[in-house]
Amino acid sequence: MSKIKKSVNGYLMKLNNINRFIFVGLFMLIQILVIVLLVFFLQEAYTHIYMILNILSIIAVLIIINGNSNPSYKIAWIIPILVVPIFGGLFYLMFGGNKLSDRERRKMQNVGERMSSVLSNDDNMLSELKEEDIVAYHQSYYISNHAYCPLYKNTDVTFLPIGEVKFEYLKQELKKAKKFIFLEYFIIAEGKMWDEILEILEQKVDEGVDVRVMYDDLGCSMTLPYQYEKKLQKMGIRCCVFNPFIPVLSLRWNNRDHRKIAVIDGNVAFTGGINLADEYINEYEKHGHWKDCSIMLKGEAVWGFTVMFLSMWDYVANCKTDMEKYRPTEKILSKGYVQPFTDSPLDNEPVGETIYLNLISQAQKYVYINTPYLIIDNEMLVALCNAAKSGVDVRIVTPHIADKIYVHAVTRAYYQVLIESGVKIYEYTPGFIHAKTFVVDDKYAVVGTVNLDYRSLYLHFECGAWMYNVSCIKDIYNDYLKTLEICELMTLEKIKSLSLIKRLTRSILRVFAPLM
């Protein structure tokens, strides 16, 4: 009987969320129609208004050309503006940027500055790394100076190769919590995974543990009931919702909190691609078998993720937390270096992409990549091709079963030029690979939330961990080779055998990829 009730409640929740989406969609459609009708009315009534709109399009093109955005992003906007100058320029000026309001940007900048001051760099550790490996030093130096986060030693990292494994480890650590639990996720969905975690959180609240949950409203718009935060607050769980999803055309829609962070007592942290939803643990089949990865950190580097969470919490909750109370208390001795990093779309610094580019350009033997999306700009395309042309073994695993058909088509549009340069591309035949991992030369690895697409690289708040000579790098490498055994190698013959219409469609979609 309880299963039937749960099924009915789930159906009603999805129905309410669909209704919310329909309402928001209709409201936005009305706003767009009003703008279009207003433009047509003004065009017919006043010739000078028509001229003004064309001037706006010219201004928009000049802004785009002289801006700091990626060239591919510029092209994707310039084409529709030139094709439809009456509406193109107007819509770009209204929705074409990736910035929050000036007030919100100043607020976030203050949080970033505070984060930087709390996470002070250890120059002695950087000097030590410089003596050990100059290439690793340069990569770490960039992260230290442009991603707010310093380098750490004495951090034990466990690689979690699949969602089911991460789920069990996370539950074990949550049950041990004595002081606080911080969870920040792009997607939380009611079901087996979240229900079991929520049961533990309720128990910990009763024990006096400070439990905080933060989720992205758009990411959870179809997976959680409207105003779900109120339910959590009634349980004693402190909850914040990032960038509430409201039916108003706004640039704010572009900037989502795509990070996945769990911190327990300041001594344990989790990050990676795994959200708190049942498809991530293959409790049900959404796009075939779901392959994802995560890491668990214990030791000094956990402090970086603690400060990341609290900085975002302060921004959303409009408060100022005394972060010193949440420092790690347990000491661990471990070899290698770990450097957490965060990436903000508001500082004009593409941290995630630059970290990836540094790894690719410095690789000597191999670069092995997992990514659910392969929608890359010219810089990334050139770096991958040049590495392969120089004899580096470059391999990329992407999904075989798409979560979004049009996005998957764009991913496949990049195959030919990469394969022609020597890059080996594989598709994960059992289903959908959602992991975001780099492993390079048996020495370097990155596990985090940053996809190889424009939204992750330029529009979303992201995070991850850069690692050097950490023991788990071998586990990441071995898991990659094991994954390749059930993947299909893409070849030029397969790509060229596609129909002309399909290839043309992919080419067109690739032009507008930055807007997807």
C-alpha positions in Angstrom: 0.0 0.0 0.0 2.9 2.4 0.8 4.4 1.8 -2.6 1.1 2.7 -4.3 0.8 5.8 -2.2 4.4 6.7 -2.9 3.8 6.2 -6.7 0.7 8.3 -6.6 2.5 11.1 -4.7 5.4 11.0 -7.2 3.0 11.2 -10.1 1.2 14.2 -8.5 4.5 15.9 -7.9 5.6 15.5 -11.5 2.2 16.7 -12.6 2.5 19.8 -10.5 6.1 20.5 -11.8 4.9 20.0 -15.4 2.1 22.5 -14.7 4.7 24.9 -13.2 6.8 24.5 -16.3 3.8 25.0 -18.6 2.8 28.2 -16.6 6.4 29.6 -16.8 6.7 28.7 -20.5 3.3 30.3 -21.4 4.2 33.4 -19.4 7.5 33.7 -21.1 5.9 33.1 -24.5 3.5 35.9 -23.8 6.4 38.2 -23.0 8.1 37.3 -26.3 4.9 37.7 -28.3 4.3 41.1 -26.7 7.8 42.2 -27.7 7.4 40.9 -31.3 4.0 42.5 -31.7 5.2 45.7 -30.2 8.1 45.8 -32.7 5.8 45.1 -35.6 3.3 47.7 -34.5 6.0 50.3 -34.1 7.6 49.3 -37.4 4.3 49.8 -39.2 3.4 53.0 -37.4 6.8 54.8 -37.4 9.6 54.4 -39.9 12.1 55.9 -37.5 11.4 53.1 -34.9 12.4 50.6 -37.6 15.6 52.5 -38.1 16.3 52.6 -34.3 15.9 48.8 -34.1 18.4 48.4 -37.0 20.8 50.7 -35.2 20.3 48.6 -32.1 21.3 45.6 -34.1 24.5 47.4 -35.3 25.3 48.4 -31.7 24.7 44.8 -30.6 27.1 43.5 -33.2 29.8 46.0 -32.2 29.3 45.0 -28.5 29.7 41.4 -29.4 32.8 41.9 -31.6 34.5 44.0 -29.0 33.5 41.9 -26.0 35.5 39.3 -24.1 33.3 36.4 -24.9 34.4 33.4 -26.9 34.6 33.8 -30.7 32.2 30.9 -31.3 29.7 32.5 -29.0 30.0 35.8 -30.9 29.4 34.0 -34.3 26.4 32.2 -32.9 24.8 35.6 -32.1 26.0 37.6 -35.0 24.4 35.3 -37.6 20.8 35.6 -36.3 21.2 39.4 -35.8 22.3 39.8 -39.4 19.6 37.5 -40.7 16.8 39.1 -38.6 18.1 42.6 -37.7 14.7 43.9 -36.4 14.6 41.4 -33.6 18.2 40.1 -33.4 19.8 43.1 -31.8 16.9 43.7 -29.4 17.0 40.1 -28.2 20.7 40.1 -27.7 20.7 43.3 -25.7 18.0 41.8 -23.5 19.2 38.2 -23.2 22.5 37.7 -24.8 24.9 38.1 -21.9 25.9 35.8 -19.1 26.0 38.3 -16.3 23.8 38.8 -13.3 22.7 42.3 -12.4 25.5 44.8 -11.3 24.2 44.5 -7.7 24.4 40.7 -7.7 27.8 40.8 -9.4 29.2 43.1 -6.8 27.7 40.8 -4.1 29.3 37.7 -5.7 32.6 39.6 -6.1 32.7 40.4 -2.4 32.1 36.7 -1.6 34.9 35.7 -4.0 37.3 38.2 -2.4 36.4 36.9 1.1 36.9 33.3 -0.1 40.3 34.3 -1.4 41.3 35.8 1.9 40.2 32.8 3.9 42.0 30.3 1.6 45.5 31.9 1.7 48.1 30.3 -0.5 51.0 28.4 1.0 54.0 29.7 -0.9 56.3 27.1 0.6 54.2 24.3 -0.7 54.2 25.8 -4.2 57.9 26.2 -4.0 58.2 22.6 -3.0 56.1 21.5 -6.0 58.2 23.7 -8.2 61.3 21.8 -7.2 59.6 18.5 -7.7 57.9 19.2 -11.1 58.0 22.5 -12.9 55.1 21.6 -15.2 52.9 20.7 -12.2 53.9 23.9 -10.5 52.7 26.0 -13.4 49.3 24.3 -13.5 48.9 24.7 -9.7 50.1 28.3 -9.8 47.3 29.2 -12.2 44.7 27.6 -10.0 46.1 29.3 -6.9 45.9 32.7 -8.5 42.7 32.5 -10.5 40.4 30.0 -8.8 40.7 31.2 -5.2 41.9 27.8 -3.9 45.4 26.9 -2.7 47.4 23.7 -3.0 47.1 21.0 -0.3 49.1 18.0 0.8 48.1 15.3 3.3 44.8 14.5 1.6 43.6 11.0 1.0 41.5 10.6 -2.2 39.3 7.7 -2.9 38.0 7.3 -6.5 34.3 6.2 -6.7 33.8 4.8 -10.2 30.0 4.5 -10.2 27.0 6.2 -8.6 26.1 3.1 -6.5 29.5 3.1 -4.9 29.4 6.9 -4.2 25.9 6.4 -2.6 27.1 3.8 -0.1 30.2 5.8 0.8 28.2 9.0 1.2 25.6 7.3 3.5 28.4 5.9 5.7 30.0 9.3 6.1 26.7 11.1 6.8 25.9 8.6 9.6 29.2 9.5 11.2 28.5 13.3 11.3 28.9 15.0 14.7 29.0 18.7 13.9 27.7 19.6 10.4 26.6 18.4 7.0 26.7 20.6 3.9 25.1 19.4 0.7 25.1 21.5 -2.5 23.7 19.8 -5.7 22.4 20.8 -9.1 19.8 18.1 -9.0 18.0 16.5 -6.1 15.1 14.1 -6.9 12.7 12.3 -4.6 13.3 8.6 -4.8 15.4 5.9 -3.3 18.7 7.8 -3.2 17.4 11.1 -1.8 14.8 9.4 0.6 17.5 7.4 2.3 19.8 10.4 2.5 17.0 12.5 3.9 16.2 9.9 6.6 19.8 10.2 7.8 19.7 14.0 7.7 16.5 14.0 9.8 18.2 11.8 12.3 21.3 14.0 12.4 19.1 17.1 13.0 17.7 15.4 16.0 21.2 14.8 17.3 22.0 18.5 17.0 24.0 18.4 13.8 24.0 21.6 11.7 22.5 20.3 8.4 22.4 22.6 5.3 21.1 21.8 1.8 21.4 24.0 -1.2 20.1 23.2 -4.7 19.6 24.8 -8.0 16.0 25.7 -8.6 16.0 25.1 -12.4 18.0 21.9 -12.0 15.3 20.6 -9.6 12.3 22.2 -11.3 11.1 18.8 -12.5 12.4 16.6 -9.7 11.2 18.4 -6.5 7.9 19.9 -5.5 7.5 23.7 -5.7 8.9 25.4 -2.6 10.4 22.1 -1.4 12.8 24.2 0.8 9.9 24.8 3.2 9.5 21.1 3.8 13.1 20.7 4.6 13.1 23.8 6.9 10.2 22.3 8.9 12.4 19.2 9.5 15.1 21.5 10.9 17.2 21.3 7.8 18.5 24.7 6.7 17.9 25.1 3.0 18.8 27.7 0.3 17.6 27.7 -3.3 20.0 29.0 -5.9 18.6 31.5 -8.5 14.9 30.8 -8.2 13.2 29.8 -11.5 10.7 32.6 -12.2 8.6 33.3 -15.3 10.5 36.4 -16.3 12.8 36.7 -19.3 16.2 37.4 -17.7 19.9 36.9 -18.0 19.8 35.2 -14.6 18.5 32.1 -16.3 21.9 31.5 -17.8 23.8 31.2 -14.5 23.1 28.0 -12.7 24.8 26.3 -9.7 26.0 23.1 -11.4 28.3 22.2 -8.5 28.1 18.9 -6.5 29.6 19.2 -3.1 29.1 17.3 0.2 31.1 18.2 3.3 30.9 16.3 6.6 32.4 17.8 9.7 35.1 19.5 7.7 37.1 16.3 7.4 35.4 14.5 4.5 34.2 15.9 1.2 32.7 14.5 -2.0 32.6 16.0 -5.5 32.2 14.8 -9.1 29.4 14.4 -11.6 26.9 12.5 -9.4 23.7 14.3 -8.4 21.2 13.0 -5.8 18.8 11.3 -8.1 17.9 7.6 -8.8 19.2 7.5 -12.4 22.7 8.2 -11.0 22.6 4.9 -9.1 20.8 3.0 -11.8 17.8 2.5 -9.7 15.8 3.0 -12.8 16.8 3.2 -16.5 16.6 6.7 -17.9 19.1 6.6 -20.8 20.4 3.0 -20.6 23.1 2.3 -18.0 24.2 5.5 -16.2 28.0 5.7 -15.8 29.3 8.5 -13.5 32.3 9.1 -11.2 33.1 10.9 -8.0 35.8 11.2 -5.4 35.9 11.3 -1.7 38.5 13.4 0.0 39.8 13.2 3.6 42.4 15.6 5.0 43.6 19.2 4.4 42.0 19.8 1.0 38.5 19.4 2.4 38.9 22.9 3.7 38.7 24.2 0.2 35.3 22.6 -0.4 34.0 23.8 3.0 34.9 27.4 2.1 33.4 26.9 -1.4 30.1 25.8 0.1 29.9 28.5 2.8 30.8 31.2 0.3 27.9 30.2 -2.0 25.7 29.8 1.0 26.5 33.3 2.2 25.7 34.7 -1.3 22.3 33.0 -1.5 21.3 33.4 2.1 22.6 37.0 2.3 24.6 36.4 5.4 28.2 36.2 6.7 29.4 32.9 8.2 32.3 32.6 10.6 34.1 30.1 8.6 36.9 29.4 11.1 34.5 27.3 13.1 34.4 24.7 10.3 38.1 24.0 9.8 39.3 20.3 9.6 40.0 18.7 12.9 41.5 15.4 11.8 45.1 15.0 10.5 46.0 12.7 7.7 49.4 11.8 6.2 49.2 11.1 2.5 51.4 11.6 -0.6 50.7 13.8 -3.6 49.0 17.1 -4.0 45.3 18.0 -4.3 43.9 21.4 -5.3 40.2 22.1 -5.2 38.9 24.8 -7.5 35.7 26.7 -8.3 34.7 28.4 -11.5 32.4 31.4 -11.6 30.9 32.8 -14.8 31.0 36.3 -13.4 34.8 36.9 -13.3 35.6 36.6 -17.0 38.1 33.9 -16.1 37.4 30.5 -17.7 39.0 28.5 -14.9 37.6 25.1 -15.9 38.6 25.4 -19.5 42.1 26.7 -18.7 42.8 23.8 -16.4 41.8 21.4 -19.1 43.8 23.2 -21.7 46.9 23.2 -19.5 46.6 19.4 -19.0 46.2 18.8 -22.7 49.0 21.1 -23.8 51.5 19.7 -21.3 50.7 16.0 -21.8 53.6 13.8 -22.9 52.1 10.3 -23.2 48.3 10.3 -23.0 45.1 12.3 -22.2 42.0 10.2 -21.4 38.7 12.1 -21.1 35.2 11.3 -20.0 32.5 13.8 -20.9 28.8 13.6 -21.5 28.9 16.5 -24.0 31.6 17.4 -26.5 30.6 20.9 -27.6 33.9 22.8 -27.6 35.3 26.1 -28.8 38.2 26.6 -31.2 40.8 26.7 -28.4 39.8 23.4 -27.0 39.5 21.8 -30.5 43.0 23.0 -31.6 44.5 21.8 -28.3 43.1 18.3 -28.7 44.0 18.1 -32.3 47.6 19.4 -31.8 48.2 17.0 -28.9 47.0 14.0 -31.1 49.1 15.3 -34.1 52.1 15.4 -31.8 51.9 11.8 -30.9 50.0 12.1 -27.6 47.4 9.3 -27.1 44.2 11.4 -26.9 41.0 9.4 -26.1 37.5 10.7 -25.4 34.5 8.7 -24.2 31.0 10.2 -24.9 27.5 8.7 -24.5 25.9 6.4 -27.0 22.4 7.0 -25.8 21.5 10.7 -25.7 19.8 12.6 -22.9 19.1 15.5 -25.3 18.9 14.5 -28.9 19.9 17.9 -30.4 22.9 18.2 -27.9 24.1 14.7 -28.8 23.9 15.6 -32.5 26.2 18.6 -31.9 28.6 16.4 -29.9 28.8 14.0 -32.9 29.3 17.0 -35.2 32.9 17.4 -33.8 33.9 13.7 -34.3 35.2 14.0 -37.9 37.7 16.8 -37.4 39.0 15.3 -34.2 39.3 11.8 -35.6 41.1 13.1 -38.7 43.7 14.6 -36.3 44.3 11.3 -34.6 41.9 11.7 -31.6 40.3 8.4 -30.7 36.6 8.8 -29.8 34.5 6.1 -28.1 30.8 5.9 -27.3 29.7 4.3 -24.1 27.4 1.6 -25.7 25.5 0.5 -22.5 23.9 4.0 -22.2 24.8 7.4 -20.9 28.2 8.5 -19.5 27.9 11.5 -17.2 31.4 11.5 -15.8 33.7 14.5 -16.1 37.2 13.2 -15.7 40.7 13.8 -17.1 43.6 11.5 -16.4 47.0 12.4 -17.9 50.4 10.7 -18.0 49.9 8.7 -14.8 50.6 11.9 -12.9 47.6 14.2 -13.2 43.8 13.9 -12.9 40.8 16.2 -12.6 37.4 15.0 -11.3 34.6 17.5 -11.0 31.5 18.9 -12.5 32.8 20.7 -15.6 31.5 19.4 -18.9 33.1 20.0 -22.2 30.4 22.4 -23.3 29.8 26.1 -23.4 27.4 26.2 -20.4 29.8 24.5 -18.1 32.8 26.3 -19.3 31.3 29.8 -19.5 27.8 30.1 -17.9 27.6 27.9 -14.8 29.1 27.8 -11.3 31.3 24.7 -11.3 33.9 22.9 -9.1 36.4 20.1 -9.2 39.7 18.9 -7.8 43.1 18.9 -9.6 45.4 16.1 -8.5 49.1 15.4 -8.9 50.8 12.2 -7.9 47.9 11.1 -5.8 47.5 7.3 -5.5 43.9 7.2 -6.8 45.1 8.4 -10.2 46.0 4.8 -11.0 42.4 3.8 -10.1 41.0 6.5 -12.5 43.3 5.2 -15.2 42.3 1.6 -14.7 38.6 2.4 -14.6 39.0 4.3 -17.9 40.6 1.3 -19.6 37.8 -1.0 -18.2 35.2 1.4 -19.5 36.8 1.3 -23.0 36.1 -2.4 -23.1 32.4 -1.8 -23.4 32.6 1.2 -25.7 32.4 1.5 -29.5 35.3 3.2 -31.4 34.0 5.8 -33.8 35.6 5.8 -37.2 35.7 8.1 -40.3 33.9 5.4 -42.3 31.0 5.4 -39.8 30.7 9.1 -39.9 31.0 9.5 -43.7 28.3 6.8 -44.1 25.7 9.1 -42.6 23.1 10.7 -44.9 23.9 14.1 -46.3 20.8 15.6 -44.5 22.0 14.3 -41.1 25.5 15.6 -41.6 24.2 19.0 -42.8 21.9 19.2 -39.7 24.8 18.5 -37.4 26.8 21.2 -39.1 24.1 23.8 -38.7 23.5 22.8 -35.0 27.3 23.2 -34.4 27.2 26.8 -35.5 24.6 27.6 -32.8 26.1 25.3 -30.2 27.2 28.1 -27.8 23.5 29.2 -27.4 22.3 25.7 -26.4 
